[in-house]
Each structure stands twice: as C-alpha cells, then as structure tokens.
C-alpha cells in the first residue's frame, strides 16, 4: 500500500505541506503534446515450459536469466525466447544464503544476504558455479537499490549514497558519491552510459519540497554530472528501466517516459494500458515499442510482453472521468481492475496533482461544468466547501435504489461522522483513526480530554517530560494538533473563521511552551530500545494514531494500561484514505455510481482485510473479517472465500474491543484544505518565532482566513 497514501512516521506524525517551487538551471520538461494512441500497450502471456519453483528475480541480456526457488534450493534458468530453448542449473549457494537480485553482463552477478543480514556480491558461471564473492557490508547500511552490469564487463552497486564500480573480477574501481543528496536509481542507457536519478530535498521557510534530477555517471570524475531537473512526479521503487535502444526509460506516476533531448515523452500510459504503477516495477525494455516482465502465474513462470495497442477497445466504451490529486495505490488498482473486467465502461484518471496549477485547474473545471464525473480531492480542497457550493452530489438516493449496497452496510459511526446534514456526499474504501494515546492516568478524560486537563497532566508528569518521543519544533506540534480541527473552525457557507477563541489560543500556547525552535532542528537518532524506554520511564507522554495491530505494542511501550485521550477539546477523528465524491454537474451520474459502488462492494472490501489493520475497511462485514483475521490462532477460510493464515502473534480480543470503543467515540473526520493550512502555518510561525504576540498572531490568522473565504465564497 502506498507506501503510498498514508502519512505515517515510525512513532509520530509530522504533517508536511508539499509545495512545488520552480527550479532554475537545466530542466527536462514533460512534452505537452501526446498522441494517446501511441502510449497504449496491450499484453500477451507466454508460459516458459520446464521452469519449476517460485520466481525470485530475473534479468534480460539477449536471453532471460531467471532465478527460482524450490525446496530451499535456487536454480538459474536461462531462456532464449528466439529458439525457446532453456538451460537449468542449480546455483551453488550455501543453505543460509538468500538471493536478493540478479544482473547479467558478460558475467552473471547475484546479490546475496545471510540470516545475519550480511550482504555479498557473487559472480556465477552459466552452469551455476560460484566463481568469486565479496562482502558489501560496508556500504549496504545506506540501503540497496540495485546491481547493474555494463557492456564492458564492469558491474555497479547502487545504494542511496554511493555507486561503486567493480571490474568483472569484483575489484573496486571507484566510488561515485552524493554526500548531500540521495541516489534513487541507476540504469544503463542505450548509449551504454550509466545514468542516475538524484533526489534533492530543499526547504523554504516552513515548507519542504523535493526536486529530482537525472544525470550521467562519470566514474573517472567520481560524480553524477550534467544533472537536469525532471518536471513531474516520479514513481517509487525502480525508477529507471535498463534500455537496449531507447535513450532512457523513466517510470513516472502516470506512465513510462523516454528522455529525448530536453523533454521526456510518454511511451506507455498506465491507465490506458490497464496497468498500475506497481505492475511496471520489474519491467525490462526490449526495444523501442516492446516491454516485458517475468511473472509467476499458477506455479508457472510467464513472460508477459507489452506491445503497442490502439484506442479501439476503449473507444467502444463509455468514459467515466476520475479526477484526483495524486493516485493512491489502492484506488489505482480498483480502477485498473474495473477497466479490465467491464466491457461497457472505462474509468479515465485525470491527475490534477501532476500539474503545478492543478488545484486552480480543478476549481475552474468544476465551476464550469467540465470537471470529472467523480473526484478525490485528497486534501487540496475541503469537502465541506465543495458541498456547500453545491458541487457534490447527494449519494443517499443512489444507496436507496441500489439492490446490493446500502449505507447500513457501512460502519455507523463513520457514516454519521462523514455525513453533511444527514446526507452522504463522500465515500471512502477505508480509514484510519487519528487520536492521541497515553498511559492510564487520573487527569485526562478518556476519549475527550480538554486543554486544562492536558496542561495539568503535563505539569504533574515531572520536569524533562516531552509530548512525543523526541522534542519537536513548535510548528510541527501545531500541525499535529490542528490537522483534524481545521474544518471545525471554518464556516464555508458564511465565509467566516473562528480561530479567535480561548480554546484555539490554548492550543497555540501549548505548542509554543512544549515545542522547540525550528532553526537547526534535526530529529535525533534513537534506537528502538531508547524510544521504548522514553515512554516506559515517563519521559515521553503521547503516541498518535494507534491501529488494531499495534495496540498491544503500545501498551508494552508504556508498561501500563493505556488511555485514549483524543486531541484536546476535539476528541478523535476518522482519517479517510480517500475522499471520493460525485460531481453534481456530471451528465454521467448513473455511470459514475456503477464505479463508486465497486469501492464499497463486498468483493473489493474483502481484499482490504489483507492489510492486517493498517487501514480499516468501511464495510461492517469486512471490518469484522479483519478482526477475526487478527485474532485467529488457526488458519481458516473466511466468509469471502479467502484462505487466511494465522498471524505469528494473534491480537488479543481486549485490544480489538478497545479499538471498537475508539470507533464508537469518534464523531468527526479530517477535512483538509492546504491553502488555508498554509495561511495558518505562516501566522502561527509569527507567534512561535516571537515576531507577534499570541493575540496579534491569532487575529492576523483570523483576518487572513476570513479574507480568503470571502474571495473564494
């Protein structure tokens, strides 16, 4: 799961606003003109006869090199797709070794690790015999990206800080380092050059933003040179695809692009090609118009080959447009699955998040009646604001007329919290709970504490205590506390804000008193034991956002029973994983509902159970199935027909009951508005930095937000 859509940090949540700031210097632009027909690919599958075992990894260099595992033995399968001949050799690997990846040049190289997490690069012959191995433990601590073999016999190990070049005998030739930035990926281009994607994190005042550059690896100068900034959102994981005759293949969020001069041209569109971004993680570029990937399918190894298709199949379907601000993985998957299996309708994703002026374009499209049929605003717009402007369709009649899906099928508290005047305008496939947890105490009212109780609890916890496991900048504490509360200080209908209240000033003062200066701040490096001890010893007071699968661990961290206190004067919030609405101006409302109901269907929601409580399905039956999965001590087949394997450490019922209580006591949901948050953060910072007194800062915040609301009413 994206890995993806959840803003989760190991123990605490820091809400960061990401803004796009244009860079200077060399840039690579996304070409504006796109012939959609040229970016559609369709697939064919070919089973490779004779390969046994489960797929581990693969590479392509004139032939397919596939490593499989069978009965704790590894096998090297070399398949020639031209004459369909296959060689199979057992790899001579110690029993305690695990194969991580393979790359092929003039030689065959494999990355191995043992049970103690020691890592090695080994060279093998075609017959599977190990010829040489070296340890890479001194560099593997910075993460492992991949191993790459070039056409001259050299091999490159790439991690987040270094690219290390070895000759074919695995003698080190040189190290290319990026001391201040991250090397996300490296790959061979058609010219034989090694290219790399470099990530640079910048800050501007309160905000952080990330730029991505592509450059050529110069092993003589030991650096990535001729870096050019990439405009647009790149994929996660493997970004660059090794290429035989394309200049360079780059996985972006919406498709695969090639680098041509100073532009990147879309070669393959995920949505039209019925692919998710994750489907292309192991893609190999065979030639200008062909990609392939090795997959496991019904205990067979399959070569799935993608070649250029056409719009013919799509043209015969009715198009339903789905607007979003960045695609979440689970929604991308359900769209692709819907398009694969529906012969009448096709959902086309319009990603406003990939456009620097996407929010403005979305507003214009919606206001002009040319907006998408359905949309997920993802925090860039307030749902309440859109509802009050009459831009979201009331979904109650659609539920009432649907013979299979009813609002009564959904978790009652979630439905009530997300309704507006008793009507449902927004649906989500799943949610998380946003709240604060501490040890059982005599000061805080469970599920609904207030600021006076909170201050008393802090003051009586002793000197040197802190709110979270480490001190945080004042502005980050403010972000944590205010994220869910914004909509409850705003009246979009009247165009008024209400920050100038005693409760809000208490929040500001709490963050000022308990936070630290942002200047020079770095999150301290602490081991798990140090973090646990900070909570157990009472030095750290709160943990945010528990889930069903970590309640027991949280209790162990505190060494005591826990109290779900919620956020002061606000309680707990539902955090929808997606916020999907139907456009009230759409002329395809019936068709839009056909897709929306898919997200709430038993079949789809049953699949969310596999996330083991990281997210909570919105259907009651799926939530009950999730709790059974988490608590079961034996394997079983659930009511949806899924084979469920018992967890190594099943969850006790008392923790699941506690989570039920949390849901029962939650009556609000988080409705974000990034434009307003930006204003709030700027004025809050003026108080935290000492520029303004508290009353002045709050008054300025109220005035600026009121001005914004009137301008956008």
N, C-alpha and C positions, 0 to 999 in steps of 0.2 A: 504494500500500500504505500502510496506516495507519502511514504518515503518523503513524501508527497504532500499531502494537503494538511497534515497535522503540524501545528507549531508546537512541537514537543521538545523540550530540552531534558537532559538526564534527570534532574530533580526539580527544576523550576522553569517557569515560562517567562521569557522576556519577549515582549511584543515589539517587533521592529517594523517600522514603516519603510517599505522599499520604494524609492523614487528613481526615476530614470533621468539621468543628467547627461546631456550630450557631451562626448569627449572631443578632444582635439587631436590633430595629427592624422595618421593614415587610418582609414576606416574601410570596412567591407560592407557594402550596402546590400540589402535584400532586393533583388530585382522586382520592380513593381508589376511588370507585365508577366502574366502567367497563362499559358495555354493549358487549361485543366486537363485536356485530353492527353497531354504529354506527361502528366505526372500521375496517371492512373496505372497501377500494375495489378495483374492477376496472377494467381499461383497455380502450380501443378506439383503433385507429390510423386516421388518415386521411391519405393521401398528398396533398400540395399539388401539384397538377399545374402544370407550367410553370416551376418553380424549378430553376435549374441551378447547379452549383458545390457546394463543400463548405461546410457550416454553420460560421459564425464565432461569431455571438451573436444573441440575439433579445430582444424585449421585447413587452409587450402593453399597449395603451391603447385599448380599444374595437376595435382591429384588431391583427393580429400584424405586428410590424416585424422582419424577418429579414434579416441581412446574410450573404451568401455570397461565396465567393472562387472565381474561375475564371480560370485563365491569368494570375495575378498582377493581376487586376482585381477590385475589390469592387463588389457590387451590393446595392442596397436593394430588398427585396421587401416590399410592403405587401399583406397578405392579409386580406380581410373574410370571416370564417367564416360570416356570415349569408347573403350572396348568392354566396359562393365566387368573388368577383372578385379579381384580383390586378394590382397595378401593379408594374412592374420598372424601376428606374432605376439606371444606373451612378453610383456615388459618385465625385465628382471628387477623388481622393486622390492625392498625389504617390507616385511609384514606391517611394520609400524609407520610406514610412509603413506601419505595421501597425495594424490595428483591434483594440482590446482589448475594448471593450464598447459597448453602446448603451442609452440610456434615452430614453423618449418622454413628453412632457407636452404643452403647447401647441406646443412645438417638438421637433425631433429633435436629440439631442446624442450625440456619439460621442467616446470616449477613444481617442487615437492615440499611438503612440510611434514614434520613428525608430530607425535602426540604431545610433545612439549612445546609445540609452536616454534620449532627451529625450521628455518627455510633454506632451500637449496635450489640451484640451477644445475640440471644434469643434461649431458649430451648422450643421445642414444643412436645406435645404428638402425638401419631399416629392419634388421632382424630382431630388434628389441633388446639388444645388449647395451648396458651402460658402459660408456667409454670414458667419461670423466664427470666429476661433480664438484661444485664449490658451494661454500656457505654464503648466504646473503643476509645473515642476521644483523650485520652492522648497518644495513640500510632498510631492512623491512619494517622497522618501527615507524617509519613515515608513511606506511600504507603501501599496498601493492596495486599498481594499475595494470600493467601487462608486460609481456615479453615480446620483443619484435626482432625478427631476423631480416637482414637486408640482402641484397643480391650479390654482395661481395664476400659473404661468409661471416660477417660480423653480427653480433647479437646485442640488443639493448634491453636493459632492465629499467622500467619506468615506475617511479613512485611519486608522491605528492611534492617532493622537494628536488629530486635528482633524476637524471637519466644517465645510467652508467653503461659505457660501451665496452664490450669484450670482443676479442677475436674468436675464431672458431674453436680454439683450444681453451676458451674461457679465461684467458689472461686479460686483466683490466687494461684498457687503452686510455680511458679518460672519463671525467665526470662533468656533466653539464648540470649546473645548479641554478635554481631560482630561490634566492635566500628570502626575499620578502613576499613572493607570490607563490601560488600553487600550480604545479603542472598537473592538469586534469587528465590529459590523454596524449598519446603519441601514436603515429602510424606512418606507414610508407606511402608516398605519393607515386604517381605513375612515372615520374622522372627518376625515381629511386631515392629521392631525398626523404629524410625523416622530418616530419612536421609535428608540431606540438600545439596543444591548446593550453593557454596560461590564464589563470583566474587572478584578478586583482581586486581586492576589497578596499573601497575608499569610504571616507566619511566626510560629511558636510554638515557641521553643526550637530544637530541631534540625529541626523539620518545616516544610514549606511546604504551603500549601493555597490553592486558588483559589475565589473567590466570583464569581458572575455576577449582574448587576443589569440591570433594564430600566427605562428612564425616557423622559420626553418631552423632545425637543429644543426649548429655548426660545431662539430666535435673538435675541430682544430682551435677554435676560439673559446671552446667550452661554454657556449651560451646559446640561447634561443634568440635568433636575430631576425631583423626585418618584420617585427611584430605589427600586425594590423588588427585594429579593433573590429570585432564582429557585432553588427547590429542585429538584435533579435534574441530570443530565448533559446539557449541550447538544451539538449537533452541531459539526463543524468546517466551515470554509468559510462559505458563505452561511447564516446562522442565521435571519434574518428574511425572510419572504416578503411582498412587496407584496400588499396586500389591497384588494379593491373594497368588500366589505361584511362582512368579518369584523373583529373588534376588533383582532386582531393574530395572525399566524401565526408560530409559533416551531418551528424544526427542532430536536428533541431527539434523543438517541441511539436511541430506540426508536420514534419516530413524530413526526408533526406535531401540534402543540397550538395551541389558541387561548386568548387571555387573556380571562378573564371575571371581573370584579371582582378578588378576590384569589386566584383559582385559575386554573390552566391545565388545560384539558380536552382530552383526546386526541381529535383529529379523524380521524387516519389512523394505523393501526398498520402499520409496515413489514413485519413478518414475515407477518401475515395477508394483507397486500395484495401479497405476493410482490415486495417491493421491498427494496433495500439502502438504507442511509442516503445513499450517494453517488448513487443513482438520482434523488434528490429535490433535488440541488444547484441545478438550474435551474428548479425548479417555479414556476409562476405560479398564484395563487389567482384563479379566475374568479368564483366565488360561494360561498355557504355550503357547498355539497356537491360542488363541482367544482374539480379542479386540472388544469392542463395543462402540457406541456413540449414544446418543439420538439427533435426528434432527427434525426440522419442515419441513414438506413436504405437500404442498397443504392443509394447515389447519389441518393436522393430525400430531400426534407425531409418530415418526418412530424409531424403534431400528434397527440401521444399524450394522450388525455383520460382522467382518472381520476374515476369517479363511484362513489357508494356501492354496494357489493355486499351479499352476505349470507354467512352461515356454511354455506350448503347444501353447497357443494362440499367444504369442509373437514370437515363433519360426517360425510360418507360415507367419510372416510379414517381409518386408524388413526393416532393421535397418538403420536409419539415425542418425549419432552421432553428438551431440551438445556439444562443449567444452565451458566452462565458468570458471570464477574465482569468485565463489560465486553466488548462484542462486538468482535473483531478483524475487519478488513475482509475478509480472505480467507475466514474461516470464515463470516461473514455471507453472502458471495457464494455459497459452496458450499451453504449451507442453502437459500437462495432458489432456486438452480438445481435442487437436488434436489426441492424442493416444486413447482416449475413442471413438471418432467418426470416425476414419479412419480404415478401415478394411484391408488396403494394406500396410501401412507404420507405423513404430513405431520409435519415436524420443527418443534416449537414451542420457541422460545428463551425461557428464563427467566433474566433478567439479575439476579442477586443483587447485582451491583455498583452498581445504581441505588438500593439500599436502604441506609440508614445502618447498619442492623443485619443487613446481608446475610450476613456471614460466620457470625453466630450462627444465622440462619435456615437457612442451608445445612447447618450441623452438625446441627441438630435434624431437618431433613427427611431427611438421610442416615441418621442414627441410628434414626429412627422408621420407616424403610422407605417413606417417602413422597417421597423425593428424586427428582431427574430420572433418566431412564434412562441418559443419558450426561452427562458434565460436563467442563468445562475450568476448573480451579481458579485458573489464572492467577497463581500465587504467593501467593494468600491462604491456601492450605492446602498442607502438604507432601504430595507424592505418596507418599513412603515411609511417612509416618504413616498415611495412609488405607489403604495396602496392608497394613500391619501390624495394622490394626484389622479387616481382612477386608472392607473396603468397596469394593474394586476387583476386578473380575472378571479372572481369568486369561484372556488372549486367545489363548494358544497353541492350544487346541482349535479355535478359530474359524479361525485361519490354516490348520491342518491339514485342516480339512474344506472349505475354500474351494478351488474348482477353478481360480480365476484369480489369486488373490493369495496369495503365500507370504512368510514372513519372509525367505527367501533373496533376494527381490526388492529388499530394502532394504539400505542401506549397512551392512556388517557391523559396523564399529566403533561406529556409532550404536546399532544394535540391542543390542550387548553392554553398552554404557555405560548404557543405559536399562532393561535387564532387572533383575529382582529375583529372586535365586535361580534364574536361568536361565529365568524366565518373563516374558513381556511383559504389562504391565498398562496401559501408557500409550503412545499413539501421537501422532505429530505429522506434519503435512504437510511441515514444513521446519524448518531450524535455522540458527543462526549459530555460529561458533566464538568463544569468549571466551578470550583469551590476551594475552600481552604480547610486543611486538616491539621489538628494539633493533638497533644496528649489530653486525656481526660483531666478536667480542672474545675474549680469552684467559681470561676469568674465569667466564663463565656456561655451564653445561652446557645444550646445546640441548634444548628441549622439557621439561626437568625441572630447573631450577636450584633452589638452596636459599638460605636467608637468609644464610648465611655467605658464599656466593659473591656474592650480591646486594650485601651491605654492602661487600665488597672491591671490587666493580666501581664502586660509588658513590664510595668513598673514593679510588679511583685515577683517577677521572674529572676531578678538579680541583675547586677551590673555586668556588662560584657555580653549580654544576650543579643541576638540579632533575629530578624524576622525569618530569613531563609538560611540555607546552609552557609552562605557567604554574604558579606555586605554587598549591597547593590547600589548603583547610582540612584539618586533621588528620582530622576526622570523615568528610570526603568521600574521602580516601585510604583510610581504613578501610573505607568502603562499597565502594569499587572492588575492594579486595583480598579482602574477606571474602564477597562476594556468592555466589560459587560454592562456597565452602568450608563453608558452614553445615551442610549435611547430614552432612558427614564428621566433625563434632564432636558429633553428636547420635545417640543410640540411642533411638528412639521405643519400641521393644519393651520395653526395660528401664526406660525413663523416666529416662535419665541423659544428662548432657552432659559433655564433656571439654575444656573451654576452659583448664583449669589445667595447661597443658603448656608446655614450653620453646619449642616452635615458635610457639604462639599468642602468647606473650609477646614473642617476637622480632618478630612482625607488629605488635603494639601499639607497641612501641618504635620500629620503623621509621616508622610513621605519625606518631608524636609528634616524632621527630627531623626528618623531611622535610616535614611539613605546617606550615601557618601557623595563626594564631589565626582563629577564625570571626568574631569580633567586627569589624564594619566591613568584612568582605571583599567585594570585587567582582571578578568575572572581568575581567581587563584587556582593553581593546580592542586587538587586534593585527591587522595586515594579514596576508594570506596569505604575503607575502614575509618578514615578520618571523617568522612561525611556522616557515616552511621554514628560514630562517637559524638559528633557535634549535636545530633538530635538526642541521643540517649543520655548525654550529660546535661541536657537542658540549655546548651549554648545556642542552638537553633530552634525556633519555635514552630514554624509552619511549613507544610508541604502543600502544593496546589494540585488540583486535578487528579484525584485517585481514580483508578479503574477497577473493575471486579477482579482482575488477575493480579493486582499488586496490593490489595488491602492488607493481606497477611504480612507482606514485606514491610509495609508502612508501620504496622503495629510493632513489628520486631525492631524497627529503627527507633521508635520512641521508647521501646521497652515497657510499654504500658497500654492500657485501653486507649482508644482514640476518640476524639470529639470532632464531628463535622460541624464547624462553626459557621461556614459560609463567609462571604465578604460582608464587612460591617454595614449595617442598615440596608443591605441588599439581598443577602442570602446566597443561594446557588443559582447557576444559570445552565440552561441547555446550550451547548455549542453545536449547532447543526454542521455536519460535514459538508453538505452542500445546501444551497437555498434556491430551489428551483420554482419559478413562477411561470404562469401562462400569460402571455401578452393579451391584454383586454382588447387590443385593436387588431389582433390576428384574424385573418379570414380562414384559418385552418384550425379552429379550436377543437373540433372533434378529432382531427388527425393528431393534434398535439396531445390530447388526452390519451390516445392509443399508446403513445410513447411514455407519458408520465406514469400511467398505471403500471407499466413494466417495472419501474423502480420500486413500487410498493407490492409487487406480486410475491406470492409465496415462494416461487422458484428462485427469484433473484435474491430475496431477503435471506433465504436459507443459506446462500453462499457466503453471506457476511458473517455467519457463525464461525467460519474458519479463521477469522482474525482474533479469536480467543479473547475477546473483551477489550481489545484496543479501541474498538468502536462498538456502539450499541445499536442493533437494528431497531427501526421504528415500529415494526410489527410486533404484537404481543407474542404470537406463537414462535417467531424467530428469537425473541429475547428469552423466552422460556427454554427453547432448544439450546441457546448459548449457555444458560446457567447449568443445564443438565450436562453439557459437554465439559464445562469447567469443573464440575463436582464429581463426575463419574469415576469410579475406581476400576471399571472394566470396559473393554472395547464393546461397542454395540452398533447397531444400525438405527439411525434416528428416524423420526416420522417423515422426513423428506427423502428418505432413501439413501442418505449419505453414510458411508462407513466411518465411524468415529473411533479414533484411537485414544485411549485414556491418557491423560497427562501424567508425567512422571511424578508430579506433586499436585494431586487434585485439590481444589479450593474447598475449604470447609463451608458448610451451609451458613454459618453465622456471618461470614463476610459477604456472602451473596445477599443475605437478608438485610445487612447493613446498607448495601448498595440499593436495594429496593426502597429502604427508608429514605435514602438520599433523593431518589427519583420522586417519591411521594411528596417530599417537602420542597420540591423545585417548581417554581411557578413563573419563571422568566426565561427569556432566551437572548442570546447575544446578537444584536443587530448593529453591524459596524457601519461606519461612514468615514473613510480615510481622509476625505477633505476636511471634515470637522475635527478629526483627531489631530491633524497637522496644526490647525489653529490652536487647539487646546494645549498641545505639547509646547508650542512656541511661547504661549503666555505662562504656562506652568514653569517653564525654564527661567523666565524672567524673575520669578519668585525664588526658585531654587538657587539661582546664581547671585541673589542679593540685589538685582537691578531694581526690583519693585518690592514694596511691602505686600503682605498677603491680600489685604482688602483691595489694593490697587490692581494687583495681578488678576484677581477673580473678576473685578469689574471690567477690566480690559477684555478678558476672555468672554464674558457675557456679551459685551458690546460687539465684539468682532463676530461671534457666532450669530448674534441677532441680525447683524448686517448681512452675513452670508445667507441666512434663512430667508430674509426679505428679498434678496437678489435672486434667489432660486425658488421662490414660492410658486 
